């Protein structure tokens, strides 16, 4: 769960014509939500999200020095059920007292001719760091009509195995594979 996000945002800013030099963008925490889905007992799919995400994206279209640095506050997990959320925060799953944040740091961003991107980076979750690739689509950049600031939005997807991060309670009853979808917006600083 964690979908680390922001590296996708980098892709957003590298859309042709949007930036010609290194620019810094800040994630809009009110419009950035890493979402996850996971199989529950094979009967249904459980959905949730994280409500507190922050980060920056440096976009350097010409120099190739783009980067993403995102932090997700793990206690902000929200599945719509307070009792389940407390269980997810416990040491059975996320152990938020010991591991209060999840981070994603990009290593490389590849932009494709069709306006999509692939972001390679490292996700740190539950004290374990592993490579995770984000696939970015639906990239849209322009001027926010409300505050008139330069902004970008995107959708990104990834799939991880929670057991790779030491979160293996109740596998296989509760799925090991976690599908991640990140909807995000960011503003040029």
N, C-alpha and C positions, 0 to 999 in steps of 0.2 A: 503494500500500500504505500505508496509513497510515490510516486511518480514524479518525480522529480522533474520537474517542471521547467523550470526556467530555461533550461538549455534550449528549449524549443523556442523560447522567446528570442533567442539569438537569431534563430532562423527568420523570425519575423522582421527583424531589423535589417536583414541582409537582402531584402527584396530589392531588385534593381531600381535605382533612382531614389531610394529612400535615404540612403546615407552614403557619403563619399569619403568620410573620415571616421575616426573612432568616435563613437557616441555612446553615452551611458544611459540606460533605461532602468527605471525602477518598477518592479511589479506593483500593480495596484491590488492591495490586499482585499479590497471589497469586491474584486472581480476576478480573483484567481483561486481556483479550488481544485486540488488534486482529488480525483474520485477513484474509487476502487470497487470491483465486484469480485466475488468469490463464491464457489459452490458451497451450499449448506446442506449437508447430509444427502446430497445427490437429488434432493427434492426441489430446491429453489436456488435462486441466486441472491445472495445478500449484497446490498449496496451500501456504501458509506463515502464520507469525504472528510477532509481536514479543513477546518475553518480559519486557520491562522498560518499564512504563508508570507514570507518576505524574500526579497532577493534583488539582485542587480544583473543586468546584462550589458556587456560592453560589445558593441558592434563595430567592426572594422572591415567594411566591405572590400577596400582596396588592399589592405595589408594582411588580411587573413588572421588577425589576432583577436577574433571574437571570443567571448567567454561568457559563461553563465555560472552564477553562484546563488543557490537557493536554499532556504532553510524552512522546514515545516515544523511547527510546534505539535508534537505528538499528543499532548493532552487535549488538543482540539478535535480529536476524532469524533465523528458524528454519524451514527447510523439511524438516528431517529428513535432510539430506544435507550433511555438513560442507564438501565441495568446492564444491557449489553455493552454500552460504551465504557462503563466502569470495569467490566470484565476485560475488555480489550486494553484498557490502561494498566491492568494488573501485570504482575510478573509472569503470568501464564502466557501473555502475548507480548505487548509492546514494552512493558516494564518502564513506564514513563518517568518514574522516580529516578531510575538509573540512567535512562536514555531519553531525555526530554525532547530531543530534536532529531530530525532526519535531514540529511543534506544531500544535495546533488551538485557536483562540479563538473562542468564539461571539459573534455579534452580536445575535441575536434567537432566542427560543424561542417556538413557537406550540403550544399544547396543544389537543387536539381532544376532543370530547365522548366519543369511544369509548375514551379512555384512552391514545391514541397521541400522538405529538408530532412536530413538524418543527423541526429545529434548523438555523439559518442561521449560517455562520461562515466563518472563513478558515483554510485549511490551509497551513502553510509546510513545504515539502519540497524538498530539494536546492537550497536558496537561493532558491526561488520561492514567492510567496504568491498563492493563488487562492481564490475563494469555493468552498465545498463545502457541500452540504446533506445532512444526515443525517436519515433517516426512522426514528423510534423506535417499536418495538412491544414487546409482551410486557413491559410495565413492571410491576414488583412491588415494593412497599415494605412494611416491617413490622419486627418485632423479630427479629434474628438469634437462632435458638434456641441457639446454642453460646455466644456471648459476651454475649448479651442487649442488644446495642447496636442503635439504630435504623439500619436499612440499606435500601438500594434496589438493585435489579438491573434490567437491561434488555438488550434486543437492539436494535442499530441497523444500518442498511444504507446504503450509498452506492456509487456507481460513479464512478471518475475516469479520465481519460486520462493515463497517465504521461508522454506527450510534452508535455503542458501544463506539466509540472514539469521539463522538460529531461532526462528519462530516456527516451531514444529508441533505445537499442541494440537491434538485431535486429528492429525492427518491419518487416514484419508477421509474420515467422516466430514471434516471441514477441509475444503480443497487446499492443495499446495500451490497451485497456480493462481496468481492474482492478476487480473486484468486492470490496467491503469489507464485512465483517460484524464487529461488535464486540459481544462479550459482556462485561459489566462489572458490578461491585458496588462500592458505596461506603458509607462509614460517616459518620454525623453526628458532627461534632466538638464 
